[in-house]
Amino acid sequence: MLRPHHLLPLLVLLLPLAAIHAEALEEAYGHGPPYYGRTTNMDKWSSPLPFLGAIDAVVLVLGIGLVGLARRG
C-alpha cells in the first residue's frame, strides 16, 4: 500500500526539477520582448527544451522506481 510518507522521495526529486526548469526557461526566454541587447547573439542561442526533456526522462524513471520500491515495502 502506498502511504503519504512514501511520496517524500518523489517530492525531493520534483522540487529541484521545478527549480531547474524555472531557471533554464527564465534564462532562455527572459522577461518581456527581446531588445537590442538580447537579439544581437540570436545565432548562438539554443533552446533549453531538449536538455529539460532529458532531465524529465531521468526523473520519470527514478520516480517510477521509487514508487515501485515504496509499494513493495
C-alpha positions as CSV (number, residue, x, y, z in Angstrom):
1,M,0.0,0.0,0.0
2,L,1.3,3.4,-0.9
3,R,1.4,5.7,2.1
4,P,1.9,9.5,2.1
5,H,5.4,9.2,3.6
6,H,6.4,7.0,0.7
7,L,5.9,10.0,-1.6
8,L,8.5,12.1,0.1
9,P,11.3,10.9,-2.2
10,L,9.2,12.0,-5.2
11,L,8.8,15.4,-3.7
12,V,12.6,15.5,-3.1
13,L,13.0,14.8,-6.8
14,L,10.3,17.2,-8.1
15,L,11.3,20.3,-6.2
16,P,14.8,20.6,-7.7
17,L,13.4,19.7,-11.1
18,A,10.9,22.6,-10.9
19,A,13.7,24.9,-9.9
20,I,15.9,23.7,-12.8
21,H,13.1,24.2,-15.3
22,A,12.3,27.7,-14.0
23,E,15.9,28.8,-14.1
24,A,16.6,27.4,-17.6
25,L,13.4,28.9,-19.1
26,E,14.0,32.3,-17.4
27,E,17.5,32.4,-18.7
28,A,16.4,31.3,-22.2
29,Y,13.3,33.5,-22.7
30,G,13.7,36.2,-20.0
31,H,11.1,38.9,-19.2
32,G,9.4,40.9,-21.9
33,P,10.1,41.4,-25.5
34,P,13.6,41.0,-26.8
35,Y,15.5,44.3,-27.0
36,Y,18.7,45.0,-29.0
37,G,21.0,43.6,-26.3
38,R,19.1,40.3,-26.4
39,T,18.9,39.9,-30.1
40,T,22.5,40.6,-31.1
41,N,23.6,37.0,-30.5
42,M,20.5,35.1,-31.5
43,D,22.5,33.0,-33.9
44,K,24.3,31.5,-30.9
45,W,21.0,30.9,-28.9
46,S,19.8,27.3,-28.4
47,S,16.6,26.1,-27.0
48,P,16.7,24.6,-23.5
49,L,13.8,22.2,-24.1
50,P,15.9,19.2,-25.3
51,F,18.0,19.4,-22.2
52,L,15.0,19.8,-19.9
53,G,13.3,16.8,-21.7
54,A,16.3,14.6,-21.0
55,I,16.2,15.6,-17.3
56,D,12.5,14.9,-17.2
57,A,13.0,11.4,-18.6
58,V,15.7,10.6,-16.0
59,V,13.5,11.9,-13.2
60,L,10.5,10.0,-14.6
61,V,12.4,6.7,-14.5
62,L,13.7,7.4,-11.0
63,G,10.2,8.3,-9.8
64,I,8.7,5.1,-11.2
65,G,11.5,3.1,-9.5
66,L,10.9,4.9,-6.2
67,V,7.1,4.3,-6.3
68,G,7.8,0.7,-7.1
69,L,10.1,0.3,-4.2
70,A,7.6,2.1,-1.9
71,R,4.8,-0.3,-3.0
72,R,6.9,-3.4,-2.4
73,G,8.0,-2.3,1.0
